Amino acid sequence: MTSNVTEPPGTDRDEQGDGKIRRWHGTFVGPAKASDADDPAAYFRREFDLAERPIRATLRVTALGIVVPYVNGTRVGDEVLAPGWTSYRHRLAVSTYDVTSLVVPGANAFGAVVGEGWAVGPLTWDNLRHNYSDRPALFAQVELEYPDRTEVIATDGKFRVASGGVRANGIYAGETCDARMEPEGWTQAGFEDVEWAAIEPVDWPLSSLVAADFPPIRRIEELAPVELRVTDAGTTIVDFGQNISGWVRIKVSGEAGTVITLRHAEILTPSGELERETNRTAEATDRYTLSGEGEEVWEPQFTFHGFRYAEVEGWPGELEADALQAVVVHSDMPRTGWFETSDELVTKLHQNTVWSMRDNFVGVPTDCPQRDERMGWTGDLNAFSSTATYLYDVRGVLGSWLADLAVEQKATGDVPWTVPDVMTTPSAPTALWSDVAVSLPWELYQEYGDAEILRSSYESMTSLIRQIGSLLDEQGLWTAGFQFGDWLDPDAPAANAAGGKTDRYLVASAYLVKTTKEMTETAAVLGCRQDEAEFRALHERVLNAFRRAYVTPSGRVVNESATAYALVIMFGILDEDQKQVAGNRLAEIVKKAKYRISTGFAGTPLVTDALSSTGHLSAAYRLLLEKKCPSFLYPVTMGATTIWERWDAIRPDGTLNSTGMTSLNHYALGAVASWLHRVVGGLVRLSPGWKHIRVAPQPGGGLTWARTAHETTRGRAEVMWQVESDVVTVEAQIPAGSTATVILPLHPENAVEDVSSGNHKWQYQAAEPYGQRPSFTLDSPLMKVAEHPEVWDAVLRAITKHLPHFPVETTELDCRPESVNTILESMPGAPAGLRGDLQAALAG
């Protein structure tokens, strides 16, 4: 195809509402040979002449790989890692830039560097290359609009290709750049490229090109080092104080040929050296060779890392902290949710959740940003979706991701476990993972109130539910096929994360009760009455089958685990009497586990809600505030700045738990943040798009205040509560066009009010003293004392001080109704000082 095309004005593009731009010119171009590992990035260039200045100049550009474009020596745009990662064969995003100010009459030059990225380089723990293309390839067109015509200059045979300073690059490996090899002036007109090679056309369907209508990946924030030190082994370690996704920018002067090496990791060994095990096979190493031409500023452009620490090697002279900056990189989504409370550890838990979401929304909602994986696991996102929609405006990122899911599902017949899908293992219908095809559009509809979200995913949603419906046994249960179950139950074997306590088919059938209800309601919203009747019948079938198989008439569940009870309570499987029985039993199970986490991916997002919704708010707070491993706060006490994949990813002695799956940056288990927003903060969405809201904070756990805010599509909603000297203050901001039901906490008359938009405030005396523990004596029952963690810890310290070998962990003292005195008298040979220390502990 010729590179210069002239058309009448207004005919240069033809968008038909589905993101596809059908009027393209040119073709994909690439180097003559397929790429090998450690090949340099491809440098493309082409000059063109303009007889006059155009009214408007527009650049549309994408690549098989990662592209960095230039016009007349200027780097175009502020996107990084473009075009991101989508299901390339079906949807390859094209970025659009206004470059009117960059083009000039006369000679002009367009250039682009294309690295391997996700399309060419190795992906997954198998490190398989060429998942989409065997070489980097560029597609670009510059549209020049004049009063009487539009001229288009597109990638074609007139482009030339060579290599430059970027010598090697990979998503997992890192980037190697030699500044001495960067061709000077190559992005400007007049550069002599006679020694550059001719390009080769790359066969790629232009029908896959779509407009990039989702937030691009950008540099969002920069962090200065909080510590820079030399270890006993002589290595230089830089601590940026926060686990992030991104890279390090350096500012350096030195002799030409000096090589600086930056290695990245999430954690240090107890001796202070870089611990790179959580990276698995990802080298996560950047190398820069100085040109020697004064002060040089460099950062990678074709990779990213998950890290808090960097090891610096080869720095010329003394390394100063201001020579380094950590650049935080992720999709540029607007922030929409905030939370803080009087307990600093809980606030930090929430902050860690936000950071893990940021670090894992680098184009795709991934599982982790650091190791040889970084894939869009569906189960992780499904577990976290209600937290994600509160914290950030995810319509663009997740709308694109759902479009990828739908096209890959249509191509194979199955919802992939990872989207985009490059795994060699085929996917199959699986609860919680495949369910994202239904539950995520439903959650997005609830958040934004836009039925088009459901309509655009409807074919995908119905296909999955009908597929699963065909797999049920004759009773209506999902009892066959692979299931992840309650993934990463802390009691599962280290080598079998799916081998938790809860029957995996119970989990599958319970989640099917949930998704069939969501499918029924989706059909109703869209007015698909025949489908609505079909899915309602399926929902009733699986609901009744579950009740017959797994629930006793009284409300006990045959598989007595915290996850099993959380599922039946939260998915509407029980009647009200049964629900209370189940809640009581769940509270007993949680107490028996000493308020430590005993749930995995399927149960953890639900267990605090299951407790608080059945009258066990204090147990939910105990679970939240427990600090011993496994618990929500154990990682926080160990210095975590993000959410870990496993609660015990780092042992108390600071060593890594070497399971092969110990990412320190996984957002899924941070889904408890949704409970913080709704129950602790008290801000609840009652109808799609936040048209009706409930303000109902539930103070507990000794917290004295909390504040949460959310930018809804209607405006800001915010709740603040405080208890000071038993005076309760509640403030609420309700956005325009919304109404709210306010349930005032600790109110002497259990007051409930309905309010409209605006700012509201209530202040009153609490019905009874808040946050004050009862007075305890040696005659107090142990189980009652144990309800107050600070007192109970003091009691246990007193016992172990005098009786260091007494088995406090196995005697279940906190579940016993006997008095402290009775237990004391049963202890043979109890030292005389024990009684006095116990009295002091009980008295506080």
LUMSELUM-917314 format. One record per residue (C-alpha): x, y, z; residue in one letter. Coordinates in steps of 0.05 Angstrom, whole numbers, padded with zeros to 5 digits, always signed. Last residue first. Layout:
<atoms>
XYZa
...
</atoms>
This chain:
<atoms>
-00113-00076+01676g
-00149-00106+01736a
-00148-00175+01703l
-00073-00170+01691a
-00060-00148+01763a
-00102-00205+01791q
-00065-00253+01745l
+00002-00227+01769d
-00019-00236+01842g
-00043-00307+01830r
+00020-00326+01792l
+00067-00303+01847g
+00055-00364+01889a
+00078-00411+01835p
+00027-00461+01808a
+00048-00531+01829g
-00010-00566+01796p
-00056-00520+01757m
-00127-00538+01776s
-00132-00481+01827e
-00115-00431+01774l
-00168-00459+01728i
-00221-00450+01782t
-00196-00380+01799n
-00199-00357+01727v
-00272-00378+01727s
-00298-00436+01687e
-00336-00423+01622p
-00280-00448+01577r
-00271-00424+01505c
-00212-00378+01518d
-00175-00432+01556l
-00172-00474+01493e
-00122-00523+01525t
-00079-00527+01462t
-00048-00458+01456e
-00040-00448+01531v
+00002-00511+01537p
+00038-00494+01603f
+00112-00499+01590h
+00130-00428+01610p
+00090-00434+01675l
+00106-00370+01714h
+00116-00323+01656k
+00071-00365+01612t
+00012-00354+01658i
+00023-00279+01667a
+00032-00269+01592r
-00032-00307+01580l
-00070-00261+01627v
-00040-00199+01595a
-00061-00224+01526d
-00131-00236+01552w
-00136-00165+01579v
-00115-00135+01512e
-00158-00183+01473p
-00224-00170+01509h
-00271-00228+01492e
-00221-00274+01527a
-00244-00247+01595v
-00314-00273+01580k
-00288-00342+01560m
-00246-00346+01623l
-00305-00335+01669p
-00293-00280+01721s
-00280-00303+01793d
-00207-00282+01791l
-00233-00212+01778t
-00253-00172+01717f
-00282-00102+01711s
-00318-00093+01646p
-00283-00062+01586r
-00299+00008+01565q
-00307+00019+01491g
-00374+00052+01495y
-00413+00068+01558p
-00488+00058+01545e
-00541+00090+01501a
-00490+00138+01474a
-00504+00212+01485q
-00521+00250+01422y
-00494+00287+01361q
-00521+00284+01290w
-00496+00320+01228k
-00520+00325+01156h
-00490+00353+01092n
-00531+00352+01028g
-00575+00303+00990s
-00638+00276+01021s
-00650+00245+01090v
-00688+00187+01120d
-00677+00176+01194e
-00669+00116+01241v
-00661+00124+01316a
-00644+00065+01359n
-00674+00103+01419e
-00610+00109+01460p
-00567+00114+01397h
-00505+00070+01396l
-00502+00077+01320p
-00551+00121+01282l
-00584+00085+01224i
-00589+00136+01167v
-00629+00119+01105t
-00603+00160+01048a
-00627+00196+00986t
-00589+00211+00922s
-00598+00264+00868g
-00541+00306+00893a
-00491+00269+00936p
-00502+00253+01010i
-00451+00279+01060q
-00456+00248+01128a
-00433+00267+01198e
-00442+00224+01261v
-00421+00246+01330t
-00430+00202+01391v
-00417+00228+01461v
-00393+00171+01506d
-00332+00212+01527s
-00313+00214+01453e
-00345+00170+01401v
-00333+00191+01329q
-00366+00179+01262w
-00352+00204+01193m
-00390+00186+01130v
-00379+00211+01058e
-00414+00209+00991a
-00384+00252+00936r
-00419+00262+00870g
-00472+00228+00828r
-00425+00179+00793t
-00400+00163+00863t
-00337+00192+00893e
-00330+00153+00958h
-00312+00174+01028a
-00297+00137+01093t
-00282+00163+01163r
-00273+00125+01227a
-00272+00142+01301w
-00262+00112+01370t
-00244+00041+01351l
-00246-00004+01412g
-00265-00065+01371g
-00333-00035+01355g
-00370+00020+01320p
-00423-00001+01269q
-00431+00055+01218p
-00500+00057+01185a
-00509+00108+01129v
-00550+00072+01077r
-00552+00099+01006i
-00604+00106+00951h
-00586+00130+00881k
-00516+00101+00891w
-00510+00081+00817g
-00550+00017+00828p
-00587+00015+00894s
-00569+00006+00967l
-00496+00028+00967r
-00470+00027+01039v
-00427+00076+01076l
-00418+00057+01150g
-00343+00066+01158g
-00336+00003+01200v
-00391-00034+01165v
-00391-00010+01093r
-00321+00016+01079h
-00285-00031+01127l
-00326-00089+01099w
-00302-00071+01029s
-00231-00068+01055a
-00237-00141+01073v
-00222-00153+00999a
-00148-00145+01016g
-00141-00220+01007l
-00145-00210+00932a
-00093-00153+00926y
-00030-00194+00916h
+00037-00158+00928n
+00083-00197+00974l
+00084-00257+00928s
+00098-00322+00963t
+00081-00377+00915m
+00144-00420+00907g
+00131-00444+00979t
+00192-00413+01012s
+00164-00375+01071n
+00213-00317+01071l
+00254-00303+01133t
+00239-00245+01179g
+00240-00286+01244d
+00164-00279+01249p
+00156-00314+01182r
+00144-00276+01118i
+00093-00303+01068a
+00052-00324+01129d
-00013-00291+01108w
-00003-00316+01037r
-00009-00274+00974e
+00011-00212+01014w
-00024-00145+01015i
+00021-00084+01008t
+00065-00042+01053t
+00082-00100+01100a
+00123-00082+01161g
+00115-00146+01200m
+00059-00116+01243t
+00022-00102+01178v
+00031-00174+01155p
+00000-00198+01221y
-00058-00149+01215l
-00106-00189+01172f
-00089-00254+01208s
-00051-00319+01202p
-00009-00304+01242c
-00020-00267+01307k
-00046-00196+01302k
-00121-00203+01312e
-00157-00138+01298l
-00202-00160+01240l
-00221-00226+01271l
-00236-00193+01338r
-00277-00141+01300y
-00318-00195+01267a
-00326-00230+01334a
-00352-00164+01364s
-00401-00156+01307l
-00432-00224+01318h
-00505-00207+01306g
-00516-00247+01243t
-00496-00192+01193s
-00431-00178+01231s
-00407-00250+01226l
-00424-00263+01153a
-00396-00194+01135d
-00330-00211+01169t
-00328-00279+01133v
-00345-00255+01063l
-00281-00232+01028p
-00242-00287+01065t
-00287-00344+01043g
-00273-00360+00970a
-00201-00335+00968f
-00181-00373+01031g
-00209-00379+01101t
-00180-00398+01169s
-00156-00328+01190i
-00142-00322+01264r
-00195-00306+01314y
-00170-00359+01362k
-00190-00413+01312a
-00241-00436+01364k
-00268-00365+01363k
-00278-00367+01288v
-00312-00434+01292i
-00358-00411+01348e
-00376-00348+01310a
-00392-00390+01249l
-00438-00434+01291r
-00476-00373+01316n
-00481-00346+01246g
-00506-00413+01220a
-00560-00415+01274v
-00580-00344+01257q
-00583-00360+01183k
-00626-00421+01196q
-00678-00379+01230d
-00676-00327+01174e
-00680-00376+01117d
-00615-00400+01088l
-00582-00398+01018i
-00581-00322+01013g
-00509-00320+00987f
-00479-00287+01049m
-00500-00337+01101i
-00488-00400+01059v
-00420-00375+01037l
-00396-00352+01105a
-00416-00419+01135y
-00376-00459+01085a
-00317-00412+01091t
-00314-00417+01166a
-00313-00492+01161s
-00364-00544+01182e
-00376-00583+01118n
-00446-00611+01133v
-00474-00541+01145v
-00519-00529+01206r
-00582-00489+01193g
-00635-00527+01234s
-00662-00564+01173p
-00592-00589+01157t
-00554-00557+01100v
-00507-00590+01048y
-00545-00635+01001a
-00617-00614+01007r
-00601-00540+01014r
-00554-00543+00955f
-00605-00577+00911a
-00657-00525+00930n
-00611-00468+00911l
-00588-00503+00847v
-00660-00514+00823r
-00685-00446+00845e
-00629-00412+00807h
-00642-00453+00745l
-00716-00434+00747a
-00697-00361+00756r
-00649-00368+00698f
-00702-00392+00649e
-00754-00343+00673a
-00706-00285+00664e
-00685-00311+00596d
-00757-00308+00573q
-00766-00239+00603r
-00704-00206+00573c
-00721-00136+00598g
-00649-00115+00608l
-00657-00105+00683v
-00695-00172+00688a
-00642-00210+00650a
-00590-00182+00698t
-00632-00202+00758e
-00635-00274+00735t
-00560-00274+00720m
-00545-00247+00789e
-00588-00301+00820k
-00553-00354+00777t
-00487-00325+00800t
-00501-00331+00874k
-00530-00401+00874v
-00471-00421+00829l
-00424-00395+00882y
-00454-00444+00931a
-00449-00501+00882s
-00375-00488+00870a
-00358-00480+00943v
-00395-00544+00961l
-00357-00575+00903y
-00291-00554+00932r
-00306-00584+01000d
-00279-00535+01051t
-00216-00552+01090k
-00166-00530+01037g
-00131-00570+00983g
-00131-00517+00928a
-00065-00488+00949a
-00032-00556+00942n
+00044-00553+00953a
+00039-00513+01017a
-00015-00560+01043p
-00081-00524+01057a
-00091-00498+01128d
-00082-00425+01108p
-00138-00434+01056d
-00101-00411+00993l
-00158-00426+00945w
-00225-00443+00975d
-00241-00489+00917g
-00198-00483+00855f
-00245-00531+00820q
-00233-00583+00766f
-00292-00623+00740g
-00352-00655+00773a
-00401-00641+00830t
-00439-00579+00810w
-00506-00597+00841l
-00575-00600+00807g
-00595-00668+00833q
-00583-00700+00765e
-00513-00673+00762d
-00497-00604+00736l
-00453-00594+00674l
-00507-00567+00628s
-00522-00511+00677g
-00448-00492+00676i
-00452-00480+00601q
-00518-00442+00607r
-00487-00397+00660i
-00425-00385+00619l
-00461-00369+00554s
-00510-00323+00590t
-00455-00280+00619m
-00415-00275+00554s
-00476-00257+00513e
-00496-00206+00565y
-00429-00170+00571s
-00447-00109+00529s
-00517-00108+00557r
-00495-00111+00629l
-00449-00051+00622i
-00503-00017+00580e
-00547-00020+00642a
-00507+00037+00673d
-00519+00046+00748g
-00445+00057+00762y
-00433+00014+00823e
-00489-00036+00815q
-00474-00043+00741y
-00400-00054+00755l
-00418-00107+00806e
-00463-00143+00757w
-00411-00139+00702p
-00361-00169+00752l
-00407-00225+00777s
-00425-00255+00710v
-00359-00264+00672a
-00324-00265+00740v
-00357-00332+00752d
-00301-00366+00712s
-00255-00357+00772w
-00304-00358+00830l
-00329-00427+00809a
-00294-00461+00751t
-00315-00475+00680p
-00253-00502+00644a
-00187-00470+00623s
-00136-00501+00577p
-00065-00508+00603t
-00014-00475+00558t
-00028-00407+00589m
-00029-00345+00545v
-00098-00320+00564d
-00111-00246+00567p
-00147-00255+00615v
-00129-00313+00661t
-00175-00370+00682w
-00204-00366+00612p
-00280-00367+00605v
-00293-00427+00560d
-00321-00436+00489g
-00253-00426+00458t
-00262-00365+00412a
-00324-00339+00446k
-00290-00341+00514q
-00230-00305+00484e
-00275-00251+00456v
-00314-00243+00520a
-00254-00241+00566l
-00221-00187+00523d
-00285-00145+00526a
-00285-00156+00602l
-00214-00129+00605w
-00234-00067+00565s
-00292-00053+00612g
-00246-00069+00670l
-00196-00014+00652v
-00247+00037+00630g
-00300+00027+00683r
-00249+00022+00739v
-00262+00087+00775d
-00220+00072+00837y
-00227+00052+00910l
-00301+00033+00912y
-00301-00007+00847t
-00238-00044+00868a
-00266-00064+00936t
-00329-00093+00905s
-00286-00130+00854s
-00236-00163+00901f
-00259-00236+00900a
-00275-00231+00826n
-00208-00198+00811l
-00168-00253+00844d
-00211-00307+00812g
-00202-00281+00742t
-00126-00283+00741w
-00101-00227+00696g
-00028-00247+00693m
+00035-00220+00726r
+00070-00288+00722e
+00146-00292+00724d
+00149-00251+00788r
+00141-00178+00808q
+00074-00146+00791p
+00025-00195+00823c
-00044-00224+00809d
-00059-00178+00751t
-00115-00130+00735p
-00089-00113+00665v
-00062-00045+00642g
-00017-00042+00702v
-00072-00050+00753f
-00032-00095+00800n
+00010-00041+00833d
-00049+00004+00844r
-00091-00051+00874m
-00035-00071+00920s
-00025+00001+00941w
-00098+00009+00958v
-00098-00055+00999t
-00035-00032+01037n
-00070+00033+01053q
-00129-00006+01081h
-00084-00048+01125l
-00048+00016+01146k
-00114+00045+01170t
-00126-00019+01208v
-00057-00015+01240l
-00068+00059+01258e
-00131+00044+01297d
-00169+00110+01299s
-00196+00100+01229t
-00183+00116+01156e
-00219+00103+01091f
-00217+00130+01020w
-00250+00114+00953g
-00255+00146+00884t
-00184+00152+00855r
-00185+00166+00781p
-00151+00112+00740m
-00085+00124+00705d
-00065+00052+00695s
+00000+00038+00734h
+00071+00062+00744v
+00105+00088+00807v
+00174+00116+00790v
+00226+00103+00844a
+00275+00161+00844q
+00351+00158+00849l
+00407+00210+00846a
+00377+00247+00906d
+00400+00191+00952a
+00474+00202+00936e
+00519+00148+00909l
+00592+00163+00917e
+00636+00154+00855g
+00614+00117+00793p
+00557+00069+00810w
+00576-00002+00790g
+00522-00039+00829e
+00457-00015+00859v
+00411-00063+00895e
+00339-00039+00894a
+00287-00048+00947y
+00211-00039+00947r
+00197-00078+00885f
+00149-00102+00831g
+00184-00087+00765h
+00168-00056+00698f
+00195-00065+00628t
+00203-00030+00561f
+00216+00042+00580q
+00273+00039+00629p
+00298+00103+00663e
+00356+00148+00647w
+00383+00217+00664v
+00455+00231+00644e
+00498+00287+00670e
+00558+00300+00625g
+00571+00261+00561e
+00603+00196+00586g
+00556+00153+00546s
+00540+00111+00608l
+00520+00039+00604t
+00454+00024+00638y
+00431-00043+00664r
+00363-00062+00692d
+00349-00126+00729t
+00282-00159+00745a
+00311-00229+00732e
+00242-00260+00734a
+00255-00334+00750t
+00221-00332+00818r
+00212-00259+00835n
+00192-00277+00906t
+00261-00309+00914e
+00298-00244+00903r
+00318-00228+00975e
+00367-00170+00969l
+00416-00169+01027e
+00401-00142+01097g
+00423-00202+01139s
+00350-00220+01153p
+00342-00224+01077t
+00312-00164+01043l
+00243-00158+01012i
+00206-00138+00949e
+00263-00143+00900a
+00298-00105+00845h
+00368-00107+00815r
+00398-00044+00785l
+00464-00049+00748t
+00506+00011+00728i
+00557+00000+00673v
+00612+00051+00661t
+00628+00052+00587g
+00637+00127+00582a
+00662+00157+00646e
+00615+00185+00698g
+00555+00228+00713s
+00489+00202+00740v
+00414+00215+00748k
+00376+00150+00755i
+00303+00132+00748r
+00281+00068+00783v
+00222+00026+00759w
+00148+00013+00764g
+00102-00028+00808s
+00109-00012+00882i
+00127-00039+00950n
+00139+00023+00993q
+00197+00050+01035g
+00242+00065+00976f
+00299+00025+01006d
+00365+00028+00968v
+00417-00026+00979i
+00491-00020+00962t
+00528-00086+00967t
+00591-00093+01008g
+00575-00159+01043a
+00565-00122+01109d
+00513-00080+01073t
+00522-00010+01045v
+00464+00037+01059r
+00411+00081+01028l
+00347+00094+01066e
+00281+00129+01053v
+00294+00134+00978p
+00251+00185+00941a
+00184+00163+00912l
+00154+00187+00847e
+00081+00183+00828e
+00034+00166+00770i
+00080+00149+00711r
+00027+00128+00662r
-00011+00067+00636i
-00069+00090+00593p
-00141+00096+00616p
-00190+00061+00570f
-00215+00083+00501d
-00154+00057+00464a
-00188+00053+00396a
-00190-00017+00368v
-00146-00054+00318l
-00162-00128+00309s
-00191-00116+00239s
-00121-00095+00217l
-00104-00169+00217p
-00029-00181+00225w
+00020-00205+00174d
+00085-00169+00185v
+00114-00131+00126p
+00190-00131+00127e
+00230-00068+00139i
+00291-00046+00099a
+00354-00042+00139a
+00389+00020+00165w
+00456+00036+00132e
+00425+00091+00090v
+00394+00122+00152d
+00427+00191+00148e
+00388+00237+00194f
+00361+00297+00156g
+00294+00300+00193a
+00296+00282+00267q
+00284+00219+00306t
+00353+00190+00290w
+00389+00252+00317g
+00445+00214+00350e
+00441+00138+00343p
+00441+00109+00414e
+00500+00061+00419m
+00539+00099+00472r
+00476+00101+00516a
+00479+00026+00525d
+00412+00003+00552c
+00393-00063+00583t
+00322-00072+00606e
+00287-00119+00654g
+00280-00195+00653a
+00206-00203+00668y
+00175-00154+00620i
+00234-00161+00574g
+00289-00117+00543n
+00356-00122+00510a
+00403-00074+00475r
+00363-00010+00480v
+00417+00038+00454g
+00402+00029+00381g
+00379-00022+00330s
+00357-00013+00259a
+00294-00006+00217v
+00274+00034+00156r
+00204+00055+00135f
+00191+00067+00061k
+00160-00003+00055g
+00098+00017+00094d
+00076+00048+00159t
+00027+00104+00144a
+00026+00175+00119i
-00045+00199+00109v
-00067+00262+00073e
-00134+00292+00086t
-00166+00341+00037r
-00196+00408+00022d
-00186+00449+00086p
-00125+00407+00105y
-00120+00348+00154e
-00056+00308+00161l
-00066+00238+00189e
-00002+00205+00212v
-00008+00130+00212q
+00027+00078+00254a
+00036+00003+00260f
+00100-00025+00287l
+00124-00097+00296a
+00168-00133+00347p
+00184-00204+00325r
+00155-00274+00330d
+00086-00249+00348s
+00031-00268+00396y
+00060-00316+00447n
+00129-00308+00417h
+00166-00332+00478r
+00147-00382+00532l
+00177-00368+00601n
+00143-00429+00631d
+00128-00387+00693w
+00084-00344+00649t
+00108-00299+00592l
+00171-00292+00551p
+00177-00234+00501g
+00140-00222+00436v
+00071-00195+00449a
+00078-00179+00523w
+00133-00128+00512g
+00187-00141+00460e
+00210-00069+00450g
+00189-00022+00395v
+00225+00045+00386v
+00190+00095+00342a
+00208+00149+00293g
+00171+00200+00250f
+00211+00253+00214a
+00192+00318+00180n
+00220+00358+00121a
+00183+00419+00096g
+00125+00453+00131p
+00126+00434+00204v
+00098+00378+00248v
+00102+00380+00324l
+00046+00429+00341s
-00005+00388+00303t
+00015+00324+00339v
-00053+00307+00369d
-00045+00237+00395y
-00084+00172+00387t
-00065+00105+00417s
-00087+00041+00382v
-00107-00019+00424a
-00101-00090+00396l
-00166-00128+00406r
-00177-00197+00376h
-00108-00226+00365r
-00081-00178+00418y
-00124-00201+00476s
-00100-00139+00513t
-00034-00119+00544w
-00012-00046+00544g
-00006-00007+00479p
+00035+00025+00507a
+00083+00010+00565l
+00083+00085+00581v
+00036+00140+00562e
+00061+00211+00565d
+00051+00231+00493g
+00099+00237+00435v
+00174+00240+00448r
+00200+00300+00409t
+00255+00294+00357g
+00213+00311+00297n
+00157+00264+00317v
+00173+00208+00366y
+00137+00143+00387p
+00153+00094+00444v
+00122+00026+00429v
+00117-00037+00471i
+00109-00102+00432g
+00064-00117+00373l
+00054-00044+00362a
+00006+00015+00363t
+00002+00085+00334v
-00048+00136+00312r
-00017+00205+00302l
-00062+00264+00286t
-00043+00328+00250a
-00093+00385+00246r
-00101+00447+00204i
-00040+00424+00164p
+00023+00467+00153r
+00043+00470+00081e
+00082+00430+00029a
+00096+00375+00079l
+00154+00327+00068d
+00161+00258+00099f
+00216+00220+00136e
+00213+00149+00162r
+00240+00115+00224r
+00238+00050+00262f
+00284+00027+00319y
+00274-00046+00339a
+00296-00066+00409a
+00360-00106+00417p
+00358-00182+00417d
+00369-00213+00487d
+00323-00272+00472a
+00315-00282+00398d
+00273-00242+00350s
+00247-00266+00283a
+00282-00238+00223k
+00271-00181+00173a
+00253-00129+00225p
+00181-00105+00230g
+00124-00071+00194v
+00049-00074+00206f
+00010-00048+00147t
-00010+00016+00113g
-00074+00053+00116h
-00133+00041+00162w
-00206+00057+00153r
-00241+00008+00198r
-00233+00037+00267i
-00263-00014+00315k
-00286+00013+00383g
-00355-00017+00377d
-00392+00047+00358g
-00382+00047+00283q
-00318+00088+00275e
-00298+00106+00204d
-00234+00143+00194r
-00201+00185+00140d
-00265+00203+00106t
-00277+00272+00138g
-00241+00312+00085p
-00234+00282+00015p
-00178+00232+00011e
-00104+00233-00004t
-00060+00173+00012v
+00016+00177+00020n
+00045+00111+00044s
+00026+00069-00016t
+00000+00000+00000m
</atoms>
